[in-house]
Every structure is written in structure tokens, then in C-alpha cells.
Amino acid sequence: MKTSFSLYLSMTKMLNEILKLSEAERILLVEAIWDSIGQKGVSENLSEAQELELKKRLESYQNDPENLLTWDEVKASLRK
């Protein structure tokens, strides 16, 4: 396993190489990294009940996307 210092040096070297890329190439790299994080999915850290609730809410939204509350409406309902 790498030590913190050697990991830091490795990351610094990698960052220096990344900064040599054009802006467009760096954007593509960030998108690829972001997509790879999303592929694992949030569900890895969710309980089965949480995952089912998210699926239920997504289905509800997909069936009626206009049936939403604004953030102000949500806050107001919490103050009651």
C-alpha cells in the first residue's frame, strides 16, 4: 500500500500531466470520471428500504412530473 506521501507525489504528478491537456480534453476527462462514479450508483450505500423508497418516488415523478412542490412550499409545510 502506498504511503500518504507517495500517494501525494503520485497525484501531484498525475495532476501536472492532466494540466497539460487542453481545456476540452480536461472537460472530457472530468465527465468520464463523473460518469464512472455514477455507474457505481448511490444504491451501494443505501438500505433496501431506502432504495425502494427512491424507486417509488422516481416512479411517482415519472407518472406525474407536474405534481411537485417548490422549495418554498416544502419549507412552509415544515413550519406548520
URWOBEL-V904917 format. One line per field, one symbol per residue. phi: phi as a letter, one per 20 degrees, with the letter a starting at -180 (. if undefined). psi: psi as a letter, one per 20 degrees, with the letter a starting at -180 (. if undefined). A space follows every 50 residues. Layout:
phi = ???
psi = ???
//
This chain:
phi = .ffgfffgfffffffgffffffgffffffffffgffffffnffgddffff fffffffffffffbfeecdfffffffffef
psi = qqrgghgggghgggghghiiqrgghhghgggggghhghhhqhihjqrggg gggggghgggghhmiimqqrhhgggghhi.
//
